Amino acid sequence: MSRLVTYYSEEPVKTKGRVEIQQQQMSDAVGLRSADGAVRPALVYVEVVSEAGPFLVPFGDYDEWSLRDRYNEAIRIMNTLGASTIVCETFGEVTVRRNIRARVLGRGGEMAQQRIENSGFDFQHDGAGSAPRDPRPLRWPDEPGFAAAVSSVLDNGARDVQINIRSNRTYALDGSLAGELRKCGLDLGGASQRTGATSLHIRATFPPMKRGWV
């Protein structure tokens, strides 16, 4: 679970019931870890639960941070399960306009996925593979495909596993929630560079079981 939190130096911001956000004094932020260094007042953070304690990610950076963190976890899972090959492809959303009429009327087209080259997420590994080990506990236990991949390999001896990871748009800078937070005078952050990635396709293959691996 995650929640929105912000810290104030003097007085909390009046939200007038527009958004649900936890407001705390700056003194409460002492010792907390943040994705961009020191915790800043009036900046909205997504508070992420982790084994090491709460971790703060600026609202505007959360979408990209979440995608990269789940990507790293997926690669870790595949490696721990003993994958011999791992390939990750990156995709971004583009608007596809179907006809001239749509352009004239100014209507948005359909969203389609387009491959992105050199996104920073592209990954390829080719090796001999190894004996599978259990990667649990998982950092993202509720992420679709993660638990299934573990079960497929450990319980069913799967040789080919695919995981699709999608961008989390809940905290998007162009979303309605972001708009309400701005109306309250809060800073959303989001100064870091973005890859434009909205989904990742990760495929791994595994060697056949060998004697002595069980």
N, C-alpha and C positions, 0 to 999 in steps of 0.2 A: 504494500500500500504506500502511496505517496500523498503529500498534501502541500498546499501553498503556504508559504510563511514569509514574512518580511520583518525587518527590525527597525526600530525608530530611536533617535537620539533624545528627542524631547517629548513629543506628543504623537500618539498613533494617528494614522490617516483616517478621516471619516469616509467610510465606504457606503453609507446610507443603504446598507443591505444589498448592494449591487452584486457583490461577490463574497464567496466564503474563503476567508484567508486568516491565518493566525498571525497576530501582530504581537511582537515581543520586544522588550528593551534590548538595546545593544549589548548590555552587560550579560545577557543570556547567551550571546553568540560566542563568548570566550571559549576557546578550545574546540569549536566546531570546525569541521573540514568543509572546504568549498572548492568547487571545480575551477574557479578562477582566482584562487588565493584568498586574500582577506575578505571577510564578510563586510558588505557595505550597507549603510542605512538606506531605506526607501526602495531598495532593489527587491523585486519579487523573486523568490527562490522556490524551486520544487524540492521538497525535503524527501530524500530517498532513504529507505531503511536498508542498512547493511550490517554485516556481522561486526564491523568495527565501530558501529554507532551511526547516527544520522550523518548524511552526506548532502550538502547543498549544491544544487545546480541552478544557475540563473535561468529564469523562465524562457528567455529568448534562445538559450543554448540547449535546452533540454531535448528537443526533437533530434538534433544531430548527435548529442551525447548519448542518448538512449539507443539510437541505431548503432553507434560504434561500440557501445558496451555490450549489446546483445551479439554483435558480430564477433567480438573477441571471445565471448562465452561460447558461441557456436563452434569456433575454431578449436577452442580448448576441449570441448566435448568430443569432437571428432578425433582429435589427436589422442586423447586419453582412451578412447574406444579402440585405438590401434589402426586408424585409417592408413591405407597405403597411398591413396590419392585424395586430394581436396582441391576443389575449384570453387571460387566465389566470383559471381558476376553481379554488376551493379546496374540498377535501372532507375530512371527518373521519369516523372510524369510530364507529358506534353499534351497540349490541346490540339485535337484533330478536328478541323472544320470540314463538314461533309460536302457543302456546296456553296455556290456564290450567294444564294439567297440568305444563307445563314450569316455571311459576312456583311451583306447589305443591312440586314435587320439588327446586326450587332449582337447576335446571340452566341453564347459560348458553345464550343463544340464539345465532343466527347473527350474524356481523359484517356490517354493511352500510355503504355509503358515503353520507354525507349532506352536502349543500352547506353550506358555512360562509360567511356574509356578513361583510364588513368584517374579514377575517382579517389584513390586512397584506400578503397575497400577491396580492390581486386587482389586476389590471392590464389596461388597455385602451388601445390605440393605434390611431389611424386617420389615415393619411396617403397620400401619393402613391406611396411606395415609391422605391427607388433601384436603381442597378446593383449586382448581387450581388458581394460580395467574400468571399474565403476567410477564415473566422474561426479557422482552425487556426494554432497548436496549441490544442487544447481543454483547459480546466482539468480537466474530468472525462471523459477519453477513453474510459473503460470504462462510462460511464453509458448504458444502453439508450436509443436514440433520438437521441442527440446526433450521432454520426457519420453515422447514416442520414439525418438531416435535411439535413446538409451535402451529402452525396452526391446526395440527391434533387433539391435545388435547383441545385447547380453542374453536375452531370453529366446530369441528366434533365429539367431545366427545370420541376420541380414547381411548381404554383401554390397548393397547399394542403398544409400540413404540420402534424401534430399530435405532441406529445410528452407523455407521462405520466410524472410523477416521483413515486416513492413514498418514504415515510419509511423510514429505515434503522433497523430495530429491534434491530440487533446490540448496541448500547450503551444499550438502554432501561433506565430506572431501575427498572422493575418486572420485569426479566428475571432469569434465573438467574445470569448473569455478575455483575450488580450485587449480587445476594444474597451471592455468594461473596466479592466484594470487601469488602462491609460486615463479613462475618465476620472478615476480616483486620484490621479496625479502620481501614480507609482511608476517606477523605472522597471522595464522588462529586460534590460540587458540585450544580449544577442549581437555583440560586436565581433564575435569570432567568425572566421571564414567558413563558408558552407560548401559542401560538395555538390548539392543538388540531388543527392540520392534520396529516393523514397522507398526503395525495396531492394533486398539482397537475395540472390538465389545461390545457395550453397549446396554442393553435391559432393559426397564422399563415397569412395569404394573401399571395401575391406577384404583382406586376404582370407582364404579358407582357413579354418581352424587346424592347428597342428598339434601333434602329440606333445604333451608336456605343458600346453598352454592352460589347461583346465586344472 
